[in-house]
Amino acid sequence: MSAMTATQGHLYLHGEAKVIALESGLSPEVRQIDTEAPLCMGHKYTVRAEWLTPAPMKYFRGEVPK
């Protein structure tokens, strides 16, 4: 079984939080999307890709990228 990897620029859910992957890989750095913060970006942190759930993206017409 192969490990899940995140893709840079894709939107994910980390628990209840929406995050965007800042890099691809098994342990990517992500930045939380926070509509209350300037530029809608919250703090950044590193997570394991397996903890992320792919989320629908406007770029993919509301679909979850494959």
N, C-alpha and C positions, 0 to 999 in steps of 0.2 A: 504494500500500500504506500503510495507516495504522499509526502507531507504537503499541506496546502501552502501556497505562496500568495502573497498579496501583490497587486499590480499598481505601480506608481500612477497617481492621478485618479484612481478609482475610488468611489464612495463606498463606505462600509458602515455597519453598525457594530459598535463595541459596547455590548450591553444595551442600554437605552440611548447612548450617545452616538450621534452621526460623526464620523471621522473621514478624512481623506488621507490616502496613503501618500507620503512624501517620497517614498522609495519602494522598489520591488524587493521581495525576498521573504524569508522565513520569519524574520523578526524586524519588520519595517518600523520606521519612525512614522507616526501619524500625527495629524493636527485635528483637534476637535472643532467642529463647526458650531459656532456660538453666535446666534443672531443679535445678541446683546453687546458683543464686543466690536471694537473697530475692525472694519473689513470682514466682519463675520467669522473671524478665526480666533479660537481659544488657544489654550496651551498645547504644546507638542510633547509627545512621549513615545516610548518604544513598547510594542506589544508583540505577542506571538501571533502569526498570521492565522493560526487555527482558532483563535479567540474572536476573529472577525467574521461577520456575516455580510456577504455582498448585498448592496442596496441598489434599487432602481436609480438610473441616471438619466437626466434630460438628454445628454449627448447620444444615448442609445434609445431615444424616443420612449423613455419611461421604463425600458426593459432592464433587467439585471444582465450585465455583460457576462459572456461565457469565456 
